[in-house]
Amino acid sequence: MDRRRFTLMLPAMAFGGLAAGCATIHPEVRQLGEIGNDGVMLVGRIELLPTLRPEEQDLKMSSFGDWDPLGGKKLIQNRAILYLADRPDAPQAPTRSVTNPPLEQLFFMRIPKRDRFLAHAMVFLTHRVRVTGPKTADVDTTELWLPLRLEFDIRPGDRALYVGTWRARRDEFNEVSSVQVLDQYPAAVAEMRKRFGSDAALRKALPTWRDTRTKPS
């Protein structure tokens, strides 16, 4: 269990344990124009085996039951939290650059081109915010760690990259025992063009794993 105390600002109530409320969460792309010149859209999928059940996540965003005034719960419910970095030697820890793709479905997430390294990844299993004073709160969390330290092959002219399906198998101790990367590019291209138009381009660029201890099969 991870217990954190932080100064309570508006983002902190919404983001809770995401880098102690100071993270920038890069959004899901709705229109290609949202990508911008300094960004790139990642297209892929993250699967857990077995699939995460609703009762496995206990997410409380305030001290008042299910009250969630800023909608923070939807940012972490049934989603992976991917912490990005702009350097290969970034520690395996939360950063201030975050994307939160949904689990078990094709995602279309914008990230800054400079943040080409995935430093840390997890799924919140428990996230409880408890207000302790007018400007402070405690956040208790437990996480399912995803061994996904990798580098995205981002090139200057890229707009959209297909990064594959990452299938993480959980063992009886609820730890990830292996990761498999699947190439489902044709299906991803078809879905992308259905969403964004028939001329939408998607370059296949399966990521490079940087930690041989967690290299996928």
N, C-alpha and C positions, 0 to 999 in steps of 0.2 A: 504494500500500500504506500502511496506517495501522498504526503500531506504538504500543502503549500499555503502560505499566507502572503497576501499582497494588498497593496493599496487599491481600494475599490473605485475604479473608474467605470464608465459606461461599457467600454469594450470588455472589461474583465467579467462582467456579469454574463455577457453573451458567450465569451470564448472559454471562460473558466481555466482549465489546465493547459490551454494552448499557449505555451511560452508565457505563462503567468499573465495572460490577458493582453500581451503586447504584440501578438502575432498579426501579420497581414495574411488573410485567407484569400487566395486567388480564386476567382469565381469560375463556375461552369459557363461554358460558352453557349449563348443562345443564338447569336448572329456572328458571322465570320468577321464583320467589321469591328467586333469587340477585341479581336486578338491584338491589333496594333503592331507597329513596326518593331517594338522592343520585346514582343511576346511571341510565344508559339503555343499551339494547341496540342496537347497530348491526347491521343485516342487509344484506349485499351480497356482492360477489364481486370478486376481483382476478385478472385473466388476463394472462399474458405471451404474446406472439406473436413468435417461436416459443416454445412451452412450454419451461420450464426442464427440462433433462435431468438425471438423477441425477448423472452424471459432471461436471456443471458446478459442483457444490458440493463443496468440500474442507473438511470440518468436523472438527476435532480439539479435544476438550475437555480434554485433559490431555497430559502429556509421554509417556504410556505407550500409544501406538498408539490403539486404539479404546476404551480405558477411559474411561468416562463416569460417574463415581460418583454424580453428582447429577442425571443425566438432562437436562443442559443442551442436548444436541444436538437433542432433539425440539422445543425452543422456537424453533429457527431453521431447521430443515430443511424445505425446500419451503414456507416461510412468508415473508410480508412483515413487516417491522418498521416500525411506524408510531409516530412520536414525537409526543406530544400536548402542547398548551400551553393555558394559560388566558388568553392575551392575544394580540391579532392581530400585535403587533410582535415576537413571539418569533423569534430567529434561526433560519435554516435549518440546524439542527444537532441532535444528540441531546439529549433531555430526560430527566427522571426518570419520566415518565408514558408508558408504552409498551403497545401492544397488538400482537399478533402473529397476524393472521388467516392461515389456510391459503390457499395459492394454488389456483386452478382449481376451487374449490368454494364453495358458499354458506356464508358465515360468520355466526356469531351471537356477537358480542363485546360484553362489558360495558365501558363506560368511564364515568368520573365526568362528571356533567353540566357541571361547571365547565370541563372540558378540551375545549372545543368547536372548537379550532383544531388542524389538522394541520400541524405545523411542518416535518417532515422524514420521508422514507420511503425505504426501500431493502430489498434482498434481499442477504443474505450470500452471496458466492460462495466466499470463503476465510475461515476462522476457525480459527486454530491457537493453542492455549494452550501455553506452554512455561514450566514452573516453573524459576525462577532462584535460589530460596532458600527457607528455611523459611517466609517470609511474603510473598514477592514472586513475580510471574510476568509474562511478556511475552505480549501478545496481538497477533498479526499478522492483519489482515483486509483483504479487498478486497470492495467492494460494488457492486451494480447500483443506481444511484440512480433512484428513481421520482419524477418531477416532479408531486407530488400535494399542493401547498400549497393547502389549502382550509378552509372553515368549515362545520361541521355546524349545521343549523337545529334546534337543541334548544330546546324550549319547556318551561315549568315542569311541565306535566302529562304529558309524554311518558314512555312506557315502552319503546317499540321504534320504531326509524326504519329505513325502507328507503332506502339510500344509493346504489343502482344497481350496475351492473357496470362496473368500470374496466378497460378493455382497453388495455394498454400494448404498443406495437409496438417491437421491438428491431431495430436496423440491423446492418450487417455489422461494425461496431466494438463491438458489444454495448453500445450505448447506446440509451436510449429516445428514439425519434424523434417519437412522437406518442401521445396518450392519447385514447381514445374512451369516452364515457359512454353506456351502454345502459340503457334502462328495461325491466326484465324483472319488473315488480312482480307481475303475476298468478302467475307461477311461484314467486316468493319467498313470497307469502302462502300458497300451497298447501303449500309445504314447511314453513313455520313452523307452520301449523295441524296438519300431520302430526306434528310434533315436540312441540308444546306444547299441543295441544288446539284444538277447533273454534272456541272463543271468543277465541282469542289475537288481539289487535289490532296492526296494523302500519301506521303512518302513512308515506306516501311523502314523502320530504324529500331530494331530490337536492341534494348539497352545492353551495356557492358557491365557485368558484375564485377565489383571491386574487391570483394571479400571472398577469397577462395573457400573459406570455411562454410559459407552459405551459398556457394555457387549452385544454380539450379540444375536439375537433371534434364 
